[in-house]
Amino acid sequence: MPTQPQRTILERFPASSPRGSWSAEEYAAAQRAQGTQAQVVMDLGSDQFLVVTNTTAQ
C-alpha cells in the first residue's frame, strides 16, 4: 500500500473568514514566490484552510 508524503502545515486560516479562502491562497502564492511548493487544502474537521507543503519546513 503506497504511503502519503508527509505534509508540513505552514499556516492555518479559518474558513469562516469574510474573505473565505483568499487569505490562504495569497499566503500560498507568497510562499511559492519564495520557492516553497505550497498549496491550499481544506481541513473539514477543523473548518480551516491549511497552507501545506510536501517538503520539510526550514
N, C-alpha and C positions, 0 to 999 in steps of 0.2 A: 504494500500500500504506500503510495507516494506521500511524502510529508510536505506540509505547507512551509514556505520560507518564514523565518522569524520576521516579525514586523516591529518596528520601533515607533511608538506614538510620539510625534513631535509637538503636537498641540491639540487641545480639545475646544470645541465651540458648541454652545447649546443650540439645539435645533429650534428652540422657541424664540431665538433672536429675531428681532424685527426684520433683519436683512437675510434671514434664512441661511443658506449655505455660502453666501457670497463672502463672508469674512474668512471662512475656511478656504475657499477657492483662492482668494487673494493671498493668504498666507502661504498656501502650497505653491502658487506661482512665484512668490518671492524666494521660496526655498529652492525651486527649480532654477531660478536665475542665478543662484549661488552655487549650483552644481549638485544639489541634493535631489535624488529621484523621489519626489514627494507626490502623494496622491490623496484624495479625499475619499473617505468611506463613511458610511452611516452605521453607528452602533445603536441598533434598535433597543437593546436592553437599557441603555443609559440615556437614550434620546439625545444623542450628541453626534456632531460631525467630528471625525477624527482625521487629522493630517498625519499620515503614516509614511514610512519609508521601509523598504526591504533591506536596507543596509543598516549597520550599527551606527547610531548617532555618536558624534565625536564630542 
